[in-house]
């Protein structure tokens, strides 16, 4: 079973993908991890991707999909996998559908972790890290002054991509490039949605329910 997790930055896709994979036996397929593995091992596809990256260009979709197909062909992906980080555009989704179809496979369901822009801004905008050791905290959910400081300091800094203007830009990029996937998969009848503003545990249970609905 092949499943796509979809949602805006800060929705918790990575965390939920890891936990859901552990509970279902599906492979958590992070495209970032996949690229790093191919580059580190100097594979043919990794070297091909590197030629584009070295020139400051995006790796073509067909190269990424070839990596994906190679990865899901391994023994640890026999039960299926959770795609985390791909596709990001409708064009990529169509190319992935075509590639899977040629192998007699298809996406079983795309699950949207639905979180409002206001909540995303609250989550990302509250992240701070220790200027000394880099430990990450959150001003609301995990404040740095709760108990002892991580390494004897209380000097906290905020990453540039967690500042308001950067968050707004990331959300706009998501709206322009990735959000159209919601309509794409809805039109094919392969979209499920869970409320991403619940507790992490509740989101995880809803994800399992959505998977059970398509596997039963």
C-alpha positions as CSV (number, residue, x, y, z in Angstrom):
1,X,0.0,0.0,0.0
2,X,1.4,3.4,-1.0
3,X,0.3,6.4,1.0
4,X,1.1,10.1,0.7
5,X,1.2,12.4,3.7
6,X,0.2,15.9,2.8
7,X,0.1,19.1,4.8
8,X,1.7,22.6,5.3
9,X,5.1,23.1,6.9
10,X,4.8,22.6,10.6
11,X,1.8,20.2,10.3
12,X,3.8,17.4,11.8
13,X,4.1,15.1,8.8
14,X,7.6,13.8,9.6
15,X,6.7,12.9,13.2
16,X,3.4,11.3,12.2
17,X,5.1,9.4,9.3
18,X,7.7,7.9,11.6
19,X,5.1,6.9,14.2
20,X,2.6,5.5,11.7
21,X,5.3,3.5,9.9
22,X,6.3,1.9,13.2
23,X,2.7,0.9,13.9
24,X,1.8,-0.4,10.4
25,X,5.0,-1.9,9.1
26,X,5.0,0.6,6.1
27,X,8.3,2.1,5.1
28,X,8.7,5.8,6.0
29,X,10.1,7.1,2.7
30,X,11.5,10.6,3.2
31,X,12.8,12.0,0.0
32,X,15.4,14.1,1.9
33,X,16.8,10.9,3.4
34,X,16.7,9.1,0.1
35,X,18.7,11.9,-1.6
36,X,21.3,11.9,1.1
37,X,21.7,8.1,0.9
38,X,22.2,8.1,-2.8
39,X,24.7,11.0,-2.6
40,X,26.6,9.4,0.3
41,X,26.8,6.0,-1.5
42,X,27.8,7.6,-4.8
43,X,25.1,5.6,-6.7
44,X,24.5,6.2,-10.4
45,X,21.3,8.2,-9.6
46,X,23.0,10.0,-6.8
47,X,25.8,11.1,-9.1
48,X,23.3,12.2,-11.7
49,X,21.4,14.2,-9.1
50,X,24.7,15.8,-8.0
51,X,25.4,17.1,-11.4
52,X,22.2,19.2,-11.2
53,X,22.7,20.2,-7.6
54,X,26.3,21.4,-8.2
55,X,25.0,23.8,-10.9
56,X,22.4,25.1,-8.5
57,X,19.5,23.5,-10.4
58,X,16.6,21.4,-9.2
59,X,16.9,17.7,-9.6
60,X,14.5,16.7,-12.4
61,X,11.3,14.9,-11.4
62,X,12.2,11.8,-13.5
63,X,15.5,11.4,-11.5
64,X,13.6,11.7,-8.2
65,X,11.0,9.2,-9.3
66,X,13.6,6.7,-10.4
67,X,15.2,6.9,-7.0
68,X,11.7,6.4,-5.4
69,X,11.0,3.3,-7.6
70,X,14.4,1.8,-6.7
71,X,13.8,2.4,-3.0
72,X,10.3,0.9,-2.9
73,X,11.6,-2.1,-4.7
74,X,13.7,-3.2,-1.7
75,X,12.6,-5.9,0.7
76,X,11.8,-3.5,3.6
77,X,9.2,-1.8,1.4
78,X,7.2,-5.0,0.6
79,X,4.3,-3.9,2.8
80,X,4.2,-0.5,1.1
81,X,5.4,2.9,2.2
82,X,4.5,6.4,3.4
83,X,5.7,9.1,1.0
84,X,7.0,12.1,3.0
85,X,8.1,15.1,1.0
86,X,7.0,14.0,-2.5
87,X,5.1,14.8,-4.5
88,X,5.1,18.6,-4.0
89,X,3.3,19.7,-7.2
90,X,0.5,18.3,-9.3
91,X,3.0,17.7,-12.1
92,X,5.0,15.5,-9.8
93,X,1.9,13.7,-8.7
94,X,0.9,12.9,-12.2
95,X,4.4,11.6,-13.0
96,X,4.4,9.4,-9.9
97,X,1.0,8.0,-10.8
98,X,2.2,7.1,-14.2
99,X,5.4,5.5,-13.0
100,X,3.6,3.4,-10.4
101,X,0.9,2.4,-12.9
102,X,3.6,1.0,-15.2
103,X,4.5,-1.3,-12.3
104,X,0.9,-2.3,-11.7
105,X,0.7,-0.1,-8.5
106,X,-1.1,3.0,-7.4
107,X,-1.4,5.4,-4.5
108,X,-4.0,4.0,-2.1
109,X,-4.7,7.2,-0.3
110,X,-3.4,10.7,0.3
111,X,-3.9,11.9,3.9
112,X,-4.0,15.6,4.5
113,X,-3.0,16.7,8.0
114,X,-5.1,19.8,8.0
115,X,-3.8,22.7,10.0
116,X,-4.7,26.4,9.7
117,X,-2.2,29.1,8.8
118,X,-2.8,30.7,12.2
119,X,-1.8,27.5,14.0
120,X,1.2,26.9,11.8
121,X,2.4,30.5,12.5
122,X,1.9,29.9,16.2
123,X,3.9,26.6,16.1
124,X,6.8,27.7,14.0
125,X,7.0,31.3,15.3
126,X,7.4,30.0,18.8
127,X,10.5,27.9,18.1
128,X,13.8,29.0,19.7
129,X,17.1,27.3,20.3
130,X,19.9,27.6,22.8
131,X,22.7,29.8,21.4
132,X,25.3,27.5,23.1
133,X,24.2,23.9,22.4
134,X,21.5,24.2,19.8
135,X,18.7,22.5,21.8
136,X,15.3,23.4,20.4
137,X,12.5,24.7,22.6
138,X,9.1,26.3,22.1
139,X,7.9,29.4,23.9
140,X,4.4,27.8,24.4
141,X,4.8,24.0,24.3
142,X,8.3,23.5,25.7
143,X,9.6,26.8,27.1
144,X,13.3,27.1,27.8
145,X,12.8,28.4,31.3
146,X,10.8,25.2,32.3
147,X,13.2,23.6,34.8
148,X,16.9,23.8,34.3
149,X,18.4,25.4,31.2
150,X,19.8,22.9,28.8
151,X,23.4,23.9,29.3
152,X,23.5,26.5,31.9
153,X,22.5,29.4,29.6
154,X,19.2,31.2,29.0
155,X,20.3,32.9,25.8
156,X,17.9,31.8,23.1
157,X,17.9,32.6,19.4
158,X,15.3,32.2,16.6
159,X,16.2,30.7,13.2
160,X,15.7,32.9,10.2
161,X,13.1,30.5,8.7
162,X,11.0,30.7,11.9
163,X,10.6,34.5,11.7
164,X,7.2,35.9,10.7
165,X,8.2,37.0,7.2
166,X,9.9,33.6,6.5
167,X,6.9,31.7,7.8
168,X,4.5,33.7,5.6
169,X,6.7,33.0,2.6
170,X,6.8,29.2,3.3
171,X,3.0,29.2,3.6
172,X,2.6,31.1,0.4
173,X,4.9,28.6,-1.5
174,X,2.9,25.8,-0.1
175,X,-0.4,27.4,-1.2
176,X,1.0,28.0,-4.7
177,X,2.8,24.7,-5.3
178,X,1.5,22.0,-3.0
179,X,-2.0,22.8,-1.9
180,X,-3.4,22.1,-5.4
181,X,-2.6,18.5,-4.7
182,X,-5.6,18.5,-2.3
183,X,-8.0,19.1,-5.3
184,X,-6.0,16.6,-7.5
185,X,-6.3,13.7,-5.1
186,X,-9.9,14.7,-4.1
187,X,-10.9,14.4,-7.7
188,X,-9.5,10.9,-7.9
189,X,-11.3,9.9,-4.8
190,X,-8.1,9.2,-2.9
191,X,-8.1,12.0,-0.4
192,X,-8.7,11.7,3.4
193,X,-8.3,14.5,5.9
194,X,-7.5,14.5,9.6
195,X,-7.6,17.4,12.0
196,X,-3.9,18.3,12.6
197,X,-4.8,20.7,15.4
198,X,-5.5,17.9,17.9
199,X,-2.9,16.3,20.1
200,X,-0.2,14.4,18.4
201,X,-1.7,11.2,19.7
202,X,-5.1,12.0,18.4
203,X,-3.8,12.8,15.0
204,X,-1.9,9.5,15.0
205,X,-5.1,7.6,15.8
206,X,-7.0,9.3,13.1
207,X,-4.2,8.5,10.6
208,X,-4.5,4.8,11.5
209,X,-8.3,5.0,11.1
210,X,-7.9,6.5,7.6
211,X,-5.4,3.8,6.6
212,X,-7.7,1.0,7.9
213,X,-10.6,2.4,5.9
214,X,-8.7,1.9,2.6
215,X,-7.0,-1.4,3.5
216,X,-10.2,-3.2,4.8
